[in-house]
Amino acid sequence: MNSCFLIFWELISRRLEDEVEISLLSKAIRKLSPREQTIIRLRFGLGKENAAEKTQKEVADLLGISQSYISRLEKRIMKRLKKEIVKYE
């Protein structure tokens, strides 16, 4: 009986942690410019259920810019997201 309770507790805890992480990420993404938000949402399939991740090349083609520019933007965006998430923790 104890082991069932522990497994249940671990599952609940993990789910709560996931929800908190998703909430933090959502807040951080909202701090980005609309263009940056679009890039991150397209790249990682965020914002819509069953949205597929796209490659940097696919995102670049959709936005009409070069893949190398997407790569540079993505690195900058990820740094900003990390800073924002640290603020909220």
C-alpha positions as CSV (number, residue, x, y, z in Angstrom):
1,M,0.0,0.0,0.0
2,N,2.8,2.4,0.8
3,S,4.5,1.9,-2.5
4,C,1.3,2.6,-4.4
5,F,0.9,5.9,-2.5
6,L,4.6,6.8,-3.2
7,I,4.1,6.1,-6.9
8,F,0.9,8.2,-6.9
9,W,2.6,11.0,-5.1
10,E,5.6,11.0,-7.5
11,L,3.2,11.2,-10.5
12,I,1.3,14.1,-8.9
13,S,4.5,15.9,-8.0
14,R,5.9,15.4,-11.5
15,R,2.7,16.7,-13.1
16,L,2.7,19.8,-10.9
17,E,6.3,20.5,-11.7
18,D,5.6,20.2,-15.4
19,E,2.6,22.6,-15.1
20,V,4.8,25.1,-13.2
21,E,7.5,24.8,-15.9
22,I,5.0,25.3,-18.7
23,S,3.6,28.3,-16.9
24,L,7.1,29.9,-16.5
25,L,7.9,29.2,-20.1
26,S,4.6,30.8,-21.2
27,K,5.3,33.9,-19.1
28,A,8.8,34.2,-20.5
29,I,7.6,33.8,-24.1
30,R,5.1,36.6,-23.6
31,K,8.0,38.9,-22.8
32,L,9.4,38.4,-26.3
33,S,8.6,40.5,-29.3
34,P,5.9,39.2,-31.6
35,R,8.5,38.1,-34.2
36,E,10.6,36.3,-31.6
37,Q,7.4,34.6,-30.3
38,T,6.6,33.4,-33.8
39,I,10.1,32.0,-34.3
40,I,10.0,30.1,-31.0
41,R,6.5,28.8,-31.5
42,L,7.3,27.6,-35.0
43,R,10.6,26.1,-34.1
44,F,9.4,24.1,-31.1
45,G,5.7,23.5,-32.0
46,L,4.4,25.6,-29.2
47,G,1.0,27.3,-28.8
48,K,-1.2,24.9,-30.7
49,E,-2.1,21.4,-29.9
50,N,-0.4,18.9,-32.2
51,A,1.8,21.7,-33.7
52,A,4.8,20.1,-35.3
53,E,8.4,21.4,-34.6
54,K,10.0,23.0,-37.6
55,T,13.6,23.1,-38.6
56,Q,15.5,26.4,-38.8
57,K,15.4,26.1,-42.6
58,E,11.6,25.7,-42.6
59,V,11.1,28.7,-40.2
60,A,13.5,30.7,-42.4
61,D,11.5,29.9,-45.5
62,L,8.2,30.7,-43.9
63,L,9.5,34.1,-42.7
64,G,11.5,34.9,-45.8
65,I,14.9,35.2,-44.0
66,S,18.1,33.2,-44.1
67,Q,18.6,30.1,-42.0
68,S,21.8,31.6,-40.5
69,Y,19.8,34.6,-39.3
70,I,17.2,32.3,-37.7
71,S,20.1,30.5,-36.0
72,R,21.4,33.7,-34.6
73,L,18.0,34.9,-33.5
74,E,17.2,31.6,-31.9
75,K,20.4,31.7,-29.8
76,R,19.6,35.3,-28.6
77,I,15.9,34.3,-27.9
78,M,17.0,31.3,-25.9
79,K,19.3,33.5,-23.7
80,R,16.4,35.9,-23.1
81,L,14.0,33.1,-22.2
82,K,16.5,31.7,-19.7
83,K,16.9,35.1,-18.1
84,E,13.2,35.5,-17.8
85,I,12.6,32.1,-16.4
86,V,15.3,32.7,-13.7
87,K,13.5,35.9,-12.7
88,Y,10.3,34.0,-12.1
89,E,11.8,31.1,-10.2
